Amino acid sequence: MQPPTTITRVLVIGAGAMGSQIALTAALAGHTTIVQDIAQGRLDAAAAQLRESTDKMVKSGKLAEEQARRAHDRLEFSTDLEAVAAAADFVIEAATERLEIKKAIFARLGELAPPHAILATNSSTIGSSAVAGASGRPGQVCNLHFFNPVLVMECVEVVRHAGTSQATVDTTVELARSLGKTPVLINHEVPGFVANRLMGAVQKEALALLAGGVASMEDIDATARMALRHPMGPFELMDLVGLDVVDYIAQATYAATGNPADAPDESVAALVRAGKLGRKSGTGWYSYSR
Ligand SMILES: NC(=O)c1ccc[n+]([C@@H]2O[C@H](COP(=O)([O-])OP(=O)(O)OC[C@H]3O[C@@H](n4cnc5c(N)ncnc54)[C@H](O)[C@@H]3O)[C@@H](O)[C@H]2O)c1
């Protein structure tokens, strides 16, 4: 089945950090957007948080009050996948990063979503080939990978697996553009795609420089900011992303490649074991006063 050329109804699965922001982005762009989660509490929290976000945007003059009102009118929240999947043109799965959860979601979407619907996953570490078969429509499956914070970050990665159809790629690229994003196309499913691989390479080098006593983390961060014009240094970025997430990505990459050079970094793992997860826990590489 050919994907539709015009996407009107977007279904976002998962109302967590990413799903909620993706949904608001889609609603602000004019799409009727449904957010589905298994936990009503997560949906309620997301709805409240999105109100707060748009209130702030209105206050700071980034968004007109009327635009905010219309975006919220376009947003729906539901725990009932069966009811909401039937009318979706495009599904963006942003549920918990566990393969068995995602496989089960794609299997259900394959049964419930209209035959033309594209099923994309926002996963950072699970290539869509791992869930495409379960959906029964592998040609209409790809990764559509957003960056956090979604409302601010311009880039999205569109990652095709070997069986993703060209029509699916074209429609996904078009949808990303309709969301005001700049899509980049990744032709092969490689662990970390492009952005996280680049970030991982810089992080790895930064960790090696620190371990070798070549420079302090403050000076390594300052160099990245001032000499390379990165908005923040690699240690600051790891704290922002969350050291548990950094460690998890490294573990997943290592599991996929088996390359000793990709093995998780021991100093990051030690911080995670000590509960020092970065900004969210108040301490990571740096300390943050709450
Ligand atoms: N956090 C990031 O910075 C980031 C960046 C890019 C991509 N991602 C990807 O986005 C996805 C979500 O990450 P997150 O950080 O938003 O996670 P999160 O833990 O904040 O949210 C996950 C949500 O999924 C819901 N969920 C779990 N099982 C479900 C199911 N069967 N059906 C519907 N909802 C279900 C949970 O209730 C939760 O609300 C992951 O695949 C992750 O790799 C995350």
The ligand as a MOL file (V3000), in Angstrom:
LIG
                    3D

  0  0  0     0  0            999 V3000
M  V30 BEGIN CTAB
M  V30 COUNTS 44 48 0 0 0
M  V30 BEGIN ATOM
M  V30 1 N 15.1870 10.9960 26.0880 0
M  V30 2 C 15.8740 11.3810 25.0210 0
M  V30 3 O 16.7020 12.3210 25.0910 0
M  V30 4 C 15.6360 10.7210 23.6920 0
M  V30 5 C 16.1360 11.3220 22.5150 0
M  V30 6 C 15.8650 10.7310 21.2680 0
M  V30 7 C 15.1270 9.5630 21.2180 0
M  V30 8 N 14.6800 8.9770 22.3620 0 CHG=1
M  V30 9 C 13.8620 7.7620 22.2490 0
M  V30 10 O 12.5130 8.0890 22.5130 0
M  V30 11 C 11.8500 6.9790 23.1100 0
M  V30 12 C 11.1810 7.4210 24.3890 0
M  V30 13 O 12.1340 7.9780 25.2440 0
M  V30 14 P 11.6950 8.9270 26.4600 0
M  V30 15 O 12.9510 9.4780 27.0030 0
M  V30 16 O 10.5840 9.8110 26.0360 0 CHG=-1
M  V30 17 O 11.1330 7.8040 27.4810 0
M  V30 18 P 10.1890 8.0130 28.7680 0
M  V30 19 O 10.5770 6.9470 29.7140 0
M  V30 20 O 10.2190 9.4320 29.2280 0
M  V30 21 O 8.7120 7.7270 28.2020 0
M  V30 22 C 8.3080 6.4740 27.7330 0
M  V30 23 C 6.7840 6.3990 27.8140 0
M  V30 24 O 6.3840 5.2140 27.1310 0
M  V30 25 C 5.2400 4.7200 27.8270 0
M  V30 26 N 5.0150 3.3210 27.4490 0
M  V30 27 C 5.6560 2.1970 27.8740 0
M  V30 28 N 5.1360 1.1130 27.2880 0
M  V30 29 C 4.1380 1.5490 26.4580 0
M  V30 30 C 3.2290 0.8970 25.5810 0
M  V30 31 N 3.2130 -0.4240 25.4320 0
M  V30 32 N 2.3350 1.6580 24.9050 0
M  V30 33 C 2.3070 3.0050 25.0580 0
M  V30 34 N 3.1510 3.6750 25.8720 0
M  V30 35 C 4.0630 2.9540 26.5560 0
M  V30 36 C 5.5820 4.9310 29.3000 0
M  V30 37 O 4.4040 4.8930 30.1050 0
M  V30 38 C 6.2300 6.3220 29.2460 0
M  V30 39 O 5.2850 7.3500 29.4440 0
M  V30 40 C 12.9110 5.8870 23.2890 0
M  V30 41 O 12.7950 4.9920 22.2220 0
M  V30 42 C 14.2320 6.6500 23.2010 0
M  V30 43 O 15.2790 5.8900 22.6500 0
M  V30 44 C 14.9090 9.5330 23.5980 0
M  V30 END ATOM
M  V30 BEGIN BOND
M  V30 1 1 1 2
M  V30 2 2 2 3
M  V30 3 1 2 4
M  V30 4 1 4 5
M  V30 5 2 4 44
M  V30 6 2 5 6
M  V30 7 1 6 7
M  V30 8 2 7 8
M  V30 9 1 8 9
M  V30 10 1 8 44
M  V30 11 1 9 10
M  V30 12 1 9 42
M  V30 13 1 10 11
M  V30 14 1 11 12
M  V30 15 1 11 40
M  V30 16 1 12 13
M  V30 17 1 13 14
M  V30 18 2 14 15
M  V30 19 1 14 16
M  V30 20 1 14 17
M  V30 21 1 17 18
M  V30 22 2 18 19
M  V30 23 1 18 20
M  V30 24 1 18 21
M  V30 25 1 21 22
M  V30 26 1 22 23
M  V30 27 1 23 24
M  V30 28 1 23 38
M  V30 29 1 24 25
M  V30 30 1 25 26
M  V30 31 1 25 36
M  V30 32 1 26 27
M  V30 33 1 26 35
M  V30 34 2 27 28
M  V30 35 1 28 29
M  V30 36 1 29 30
M  V30 37 2 29 35
M  V30 38 1 30 31
M  V30 39 2 30 32
M  V30 40 1 32 33
M  V30 41 2 33 34
M  V30 42 1 34 35
M  V30 43 1 36 37
M  V30 44 1 36 38
M  V30 45 1 38 39
M  V30 46 1 40 41
M  V30 47 1 40 42
M  V30 48 1 42 43
M  V30 END BOND
M  V30 END CTAB
M  END
